[in-house]
Amino acid sequence: MSKTINPDRPKAAALYESAKKIYPREIKGRFASLSKLATNVLLGLFYFMPWLLWDDRQAFLFDLPARKFYLLGLTLWPQDFPYLALLLIIAAFSLFFFTALAGRLWCGFACPQTVWTEAFIWIEQLTEGTRSQRMKLDKARWSWNKLRRKGSKQILWIAFSLWTGFTFVGYFMPIRQLGLDIVALDVGGWTLFWGVFYGFATYGNAGYMREQVCKYMCPYARFQGAMFDKDTLIISYDEARGEPRGGRKRSVDRAKEGLGDCIDCTLCVQVCPTGIDIRDGLQYDCIACAACIDACDSIMDKMDYPRGLVRFTTENALNARQTHVLRPRMFVYATLLLVLTGGLVTSMATRTPIILDVIRDRNTLYRELPGDLIENIYTLKVINQSNEARSFRLSVAGVPGLSLDGVSDNIAVAGGEVLSLPVRARTHRDNAYGIMNITFTVTASDDENIVMTEDSRFLGPTP
């Protein structure tokens, strides 16, 4: 009885095959220089910003216990949450804009996964050598040389990861005090947990998972295609010019031999951090780092061929059709970004540096006092969002004859502090009936333009 061989079985088996380690080759070129510059700048900002001081405090600090976010001279409170929502909307439209313009530029040059992976690969190259040396070292038996190189890499990786975790936690608590606590071995449990957790995540994602995060864990790789069109700039191989590919000497006349410009050196594959062959067409694995462009251009220079066999281009351009890089949706995205960014900046620049919350006492509807007075009790929270101490005046309106008891003419609130103030509002019984709307007003004593109002209710006897 003969067996039927399924021709798709090798393809199905490949789905369950463990991922092969990728050894990206180092390459020099304009895009490689740009990538290194982006990596150095972004890592430099990440590790430097927590140490920057502003008015004797940490310039960038997300103080969750105190519910304050310090951004240079700006202090944000929970009431400023709409700014965060607006910032996330701006980030989303920025992603749409740059993806529609030039594909996965974010992934190739600015994504944290890419940036930290570049740093870890640099450490790996420093300790284990070039691509061929790393491949040879992994295949070799364990020896003192292999142990020394692998061990030194692990020590540097772990040290770098722990420093990353320490810096990350330093954005949420004063980093200088955190450093002193670590030296004194006096670190809280949650502080230690998040520092080690983030360090371990960096170690695992950038050291081992690398391109697997981009290919299988990042959702952007999956839905990016929905933002592409035939006029989107993508990294492509010019098949019409490159095929048929084949090796040859520089002196060979490729036209007579019937060959294209591609010499099949596979250098574009060797430098790819995700291990794809760009000659197979656009793939979701491509993060648009442009390493293959630098690699191909270097070969074209050696062969004395024109550059651009692999380049940023559009599908329309490859098919000899007219390309419209600046198309309607680009202007729509750009306009929305300008409006939203302008609105955010204007709102933050002109926001009132005080916040007033009015909480009415719910234990009693109202109190009847001697002299036919009706009293309601409130708790006012006055938040001074500026960094300097300020004095405020408090007033109330909305009910005839309404006055405040137990409130001084000048309410002093320290910079960046919250003052909880019990207030009693009173009026004559003849003016109080049912439910009436009132308005509390807080005015800065030193600046009449700084005013904040908050509505509440005054309850009296039912007529």
C-alpha positions in Angstrom: 0.0 0.0 0.0 1.7 3.2 -1.1 1.8 6.4 1.0 0.6 9.7 -0.3 3.2 12.5 0.2 1.8 15.9 1.1 3.8 18.5 -0.8 2.9 21.2 1.7 4.3 19.2 4.7 7.7 20.9 4.7 6.0 24.3 4.7 3.7 23.2 7.6 6.7 21.8 9.6 8.5 25.1 9.2 5.8 26.8 11.2 6.8 24.7 14.2 10.5 25.1 13.7 12.3 27.1 16.4 13.6 30.5 15.2 17.1 30.6 14.0 19.5 33.1 15.6 20.2 36.0 13.3 23.7 37.5 13.2 23.3 40.9 11.7 26.4 42.1 10.0 27.8 45.6 10.7 27.5 48.0 7.7 28.6 51.5 7.1 26.6 54.1 5.1 24.4 57.1 5.4 21.4 55.3 6.9 23.7 53.4 9.3 25.1 56.7 10.5 21.6 58.1 10.9 20.6 55.0 12.9 23.6 55.3 15.2 22.9 59.0 15.7 19.3 58.3 16.6 20.3 55.5 19.0 22.9 57.7 20.7 20.6 60.7 21.0 17.6 58.7 22.3 19.6 56.7 24.8 21.4 59.8 25.9 18.2 61.6 26.6 16.7 58.6 28.4 19.7 58.2 30.7 20.4 61.9 31.2 17.0 63.5 31.7 16.4 62.0 35.2 19.6 63.7 36.5 18.6 67.1 35.2 17.6 69.6 37.9 15.1 72.4 37.7 14.6 74.8 40.6 16.3 72.4 43.1 14.1 69.5 42.1 14.2 66.8 39.4 13.3 68.3 36.1 11.4 65.2 34.9 9.6 63.3 37.6 6.4 61.4 37.6 5.6 61.5 41.3 2.7 59.0 41.5 2.2 59.0 45.3 1.9 62.8 45.3 0.0 62.7 42.0 2.2 65.3 40.3 4.1 65.2 37.1 7.0 67.5 36.8 8.2 68.5 33.3 10.8 71.1 33.5 9.0 74.2 34.9 5.6 72.7 34.4 3.7 70.8 37.1 0.8 68.6 35.9 -2.0 67.3 38.2 -4.6 64.5 37.8 -7.0 67.3 36.6 -4.6 67.8 33.6 -5.4 64.3 32.3 -6.9 65.8 29.1 -3.4 66.9 28.1 -2.2 63.3 28.3 -5.2 62.2 26.2 -4.4 64.9 23.6 -0.8 64.0 23.6 -1.7 60.3 22.8 -3.9 61.5 20.0 -1.1 63.6 18.5 1.2 60.5 18.8 -1.3 58.4 17.0 -1.7 60.9 14.1 2.1 61.3 13.9 2.3 57.5 13.5 -0.3 57.6 10.7 1.4 60.5 9.0 4.9 59.0 8.9 3.7 55.5 8.1 1.7 56.8 5.1 4.7 58.9 4.1 7.6 56.5 4.4 6.5 53.2 6.0 8.0 52.0 9.3 10.4 54.8 9.9 9.5 54.7 13.6 10.4 51.1 13.8 13.7 51.5 12.0 15.1 54.5 13.8 13.2 55.4 17.0 11.4 52.5 18.5 12.7 51.5 22.0 13.0 47.9 20.9 15.2 48.9 17.9 17.3 51.4 20.0 18.1 49.0 22.8 18.6 46.1 20.4 21.2 48.2 18.6 23.0 48.9 22.0 23.0 45.2 22.9 24.3 44.2 19.4 27.1 46.7 19.8 28.1 45.1 23.1 27.9 41.7 21.4 30.2 42.9 18.6 32.6 44.4 21.2 33.0 41.1 23.1 32.4 38.4 20.5 33.7 40.1 17.3 32.3 40.3 13.8 29.4 38.4 12.3 31.6 35.5 11.1 33.5 35.4 14.4 30.2 35.3 16.4 28.9 32.4 14.2 32.1 30.5 14.6 32.2 31.1 18.3 28.6 29.7 18.8 29.5 26.6 16.9 32.8 26.0 18.8 33.1 23.8 21.8 33.3 25.4 25.2 36.7 26.6 26.0 38.3 29.4 28.1 38.2 31.7 25.1 34.5 31.1 24.5 33.7 31.3 28.3 35.6 34.6 28.5 33.9 36.2 25.5 30.4 34.9 26.4 30.8 35.7 30.1 32.0 39.3 29.4 29.0 39.8 27.1 26.6 38.6 29.8 28.2 40.8 32.5 27.9 43.9 30.3 24.4 43.0 29.2 23.3 42.5 32.8 25.0 45.7 34.0 23.4 47.7 31.2 20.0 46.2 31.9 20.2 46.9 35.6 21.2 50.5 34.9 18.3 50.8 32.5 15.9 49.5 35.2 17.4 51.9 37.7 17.0 54.8 35.3 13.4 53.8 34.5 12.5 53.8 38.2 14.3 57.2 38.5 11.6 58.8 36.5 9.0 57.9 39.2 11.0 58.7 42.3 14.0 61.1 42.9 16.9 59.3 41.2 19.5 60.7 43.5 17.7 59.5 46.6 17.2 56.2 44.8 20.9 55.9 44.2 21.6 56.6 47.9 19.0 54.0 49.0 20.6 51.4 46.8 24.1 52.1 48.2 22.6 51.8 51.7 20.7 48.7 50.8 17.5 50.4 51.8 15.3 49.9 48.7 11.6 49.3 49.1 10.1 46.1 47.8 8.1 47.6 44.9 11.0 49.9 43.9 13.2 46.9 43.7 10.6 44.8 41.9 10.0 47.4 39.1 13.7 48.1 38.7 14.6 44.4 38.3 11.4 43.8 36.2 12.2 46.5 33.7 15.9 45.5 33.6 14.9 41.9 33.0 12.5 43.0 30.2 15.3 45.0 28.6 17.7 42.1 28.9 15.2 39.6 27.4 13.8 41.7 24.6 17.0 43.4 23.4 19.4 40.6 24.2 17.5 37.5 23.0 14.1 38.1 21.5 15.1 41.0 19.3 13.4 40.6 16.0 10.9 38.2 17.4 9.3 41.1 19.3 9.0 43.1 16.1 7.7 40.1 14.1 5.3 38.4 16.5 4.6 40.7 19.5 4.3 44.2 18.1 0.8 44.9 16.7 2.2 47.7 14.5 3.8 45.0 12.3 0.3 43.6 11.6 -1.8 46.7 10.9 0.9 48.8 9.1 -0.3 47.4 5.7 -3.6 49.1 6.2 -1.9 52.5 6.2 0.2 51.8 3.1 -0.8 52.6 -0.5 0.9 52.6 -3.8 2.4 56.0 -3.2 4.0 55.2 0.2 7.7 55.3 0.3 9.0 51.8 1.1 12.3 50.0 0.9 12.1 47.9 -2.3 14.3 45.9 -4.6 14.2 47.0 -8.2 13.5 43.6 -9.8 13.4 44.9 -13.3 16.9 46.2 -13.0 18.4 43.4 -10.8 17.1 40.2 -12.5 18.3 37.8 -13.5 20.8 37.9 -10.7 24.1 36.1 -10.7 27.7 36.3 -9.6 30.3 37.8 -11.9 33.6 39.7 -11.9 33.6 43.4 -12.2 35.0 43.3 -15.7 32.2 41.1 -17.0 29.7 42.8 -19.4 26.4 42.0 -17.7 24.4 42.9 -20.8 26.2 40.4 -22.9 25.9 37.7 -20.2 22.2 38.4 -19.8 22.5 39.4 -16.2 20.9 42.1 -14.1 22.7 44.3 -11.6 22.2 42.0 -8.6 25.4 39.9 -8.1 23.6 37.7 -5.5 26.1 38.5 -2.8 23.4 38.2 -0.1 24.9 41.1 1.8 21.5 42.7 2.0 20.3 39.6 3.9 23.4 39.5 6.1 22.9 43.0 7.4 19.1 42.7 8.0 18.3 42.7 11.7 15.1 40.6 11.1 16.8 38.2 8.6 14.6 38.8 5.6 15.6 38.9 1.9 14.4 42.3 0.6 14.5 40.8 -2.9 11.4 38.7 -2.1 9.3 41.9 -2.0 7.7 43.9 0.8 7.3 41.9 4.0 5.8 42.8 7.4 9.1 41.7 9.0 10.8 44.7 7.4 11.4 47.5 10.0 12.7 50.0 7.4 16.1 50.4 9.0 17.6 50.8 5.5 20.6 48.6 6.3 20.0 46.7 3.1 20.2 50.0 1.1 23.6 50.8 2.6 24.8 47.3 1.9 23.6 47.2 -1.7 24.9 50.7 -2.4 28.4 49.6 -1.2 28.3 46.7 -3.6 27.1 48.8 -6.5 30.0 51.2 -5.8 32.5 48.4 -6.0 31.0 47.0 -9.2 30.8 50.6 -10.7 27.0 50.2 -11.1 24.5 53.0 -10.4 23.2 53.1 -6.8 19.6 52.5 -6.0 19.1 48.8 -6.8 17.6 48.7 -3.3 16.1 52.0 -2.3 13.3 54.0 -0.8 10.7 54.1 -3.6 7.0 53.6 -4.2 5.1 50.8 -5.8 3.9 53.2 -8.5 7.5 54.2 -9.3 8.6 50.6 -9.6 5.9 50.0 -12.1 6.8 53.1 -14.1 3.7 55.0 -13.0 3.4 58.5 -11.6 4.0 58.9 -7.9 2.3 61.3 -5.6 4.1 61.4 -2.3 2.3 64.6 -1.3 -1.3 63.4 -1.6 -4.5 64.6 0.0 -4.4 62.4 3.1 -0.8 63.7 3.9 -2.2 67.2 4.0 -5.1 66.0 6.2 -2.7 64.3 8.6 -0.4 67.3 8.6 -3.2 69.8 9.2 -4.7 67.7 12.1 -1.2 67.5 13.6 -0.6 71.2 13.4 -4.1 72.0 14.9 -3.8 69.5 17.7 -0.2 70.4 18.6 -1.0 74.1 18.4 -4.1 73.6 20.6 -2.0 71.6 23.2 0.8 74.1 23.3 -1.7 77.1 23.5 -3.8 75.4 26.2 -0.8 74.5 28.4 0.7 78.0 28.0 -2.5 79.8 28.9 -3.9 77.5 31.5 -5.0 78.9 34.8 -2.4 77.9 37.5 -5.0 77.2 40.1 -7.6 74.4 40.4 -10.7 74.6 42.6 -12.7 71.6 43.7 -15.9 72.1 45.7 -17.2 69.1 47.7 -20.5 69.6 49.5 -21.1 68.0 52.8 -23.6 65.2 52.2 -24.2 64.3 55.8 -26.8 67.1 56.2 -28.9 68.8 53.6 -28.7 72.1 55.5 -28.5 73.5 59.0 -30.9 76.0 60.6 -29.1 78.6 62.7 -30.4 81.3 65.1 -31.5 84.5 63.4 -33.4 82.5 60.7 -30.2 81.7 58.9 -29.7 78.6 56.6 -26.2 77.2 56.4 -24.5 74.7 54.0 -21.1 73.2 54.6 -18.5 72.6 51.9 -14.9 71.5 51.6 -12.9 73.4 49.1 -9.7 72.1 47.7 -7.5 74.9 46.3 -4.6 73.6 44.2 -1.7 76.0 43.4 -0.2 74.6 40.2 2.6 77.2 40.1 5.9 76.6 41.8 5.6 79.8 43.9 3.5 80.4 47.0 0.3 82.5 46.3 -2.5 84.1 48.2 -6.1 83.9 47.0 -9.4 85.5 47.7 -12.5 83.4 47.9 -16.1 84.6 47.1 -19.4 83.0 46.4 -22.5 84.2 44.4 -25.8 82.9 43.1 -28.1 83.3 46.1 -29.1 86.8 47.5 -27.3 87.7 50.8 -25.1 84.6 50.6 -21.9 85.0 52.7 -18.9 82.8 53.8 -18.0 82.2 57.4 -14.6 81.2 58.7 -12.7 82.3 55.6 -9.9 84.9 55.7 -9.4 87.6 53.1 -6.1 86.0 51.9 -5.8 82.3 51.6 -2.1 81.3 51.4 -1.2 78.2 49.4 2.4 77.0 48.9 3.7 76.3 45.4 2.6 72.9 44.1 0.5 72.2 47.2 -3.2 71.5 47.9 -5.1 73.3 50.6 -8.2 71.7 52.0 -10.5 74.4 53.3 -13.7 73.9 55.2 -16.3 76.6 54.3 -19.7 77.5 55.7 -22.0 79.4 53.4 -25.0 81.2 55.0 -28.0 83.2 54.0 -31.4 84.3 55.4 -34.2 81.8 55.3 -36.2 84.1 53.1 -33.5 83.7 50.3 -33.1 80.0 50.7 -35.7 77.7 49.1 -35.2 74.2 47.6 -32.1 73.6 45.4 -30.2 76.6 44.1 -27.1 76.9 42.0 -24.2 78.8 43.4 -20.7 79.6 42.1 -17.4 79.7 44.1 -14.7 82.0 42.8 -11.0 82.0 43.7 -8.9 85.0 42.6 -5.1 85.4 42.9 -4.3 88.4 45.2 -1.3 89.4 43.0 -3.0 88.9 39.6 -6.7 89.6 38.9 -6.4 87.7 35.7 -5.9 84.4 37.5 -9.4 83.4 38.3 -11.0 80.0 38.8 -14.7 79.2 39.3 -16.6 76.1 40.4 -20.3 75.5 40.5 -22.1 73.8 43.3 -25.5 73.7 45.0 -27.1 75.4 48.0 -30.0 73.6 49.7 -32.7 75.2 51.7 -36.2 74.4 53.1 -38.7 73.4 50.5 -41.2 76.2 50.0 
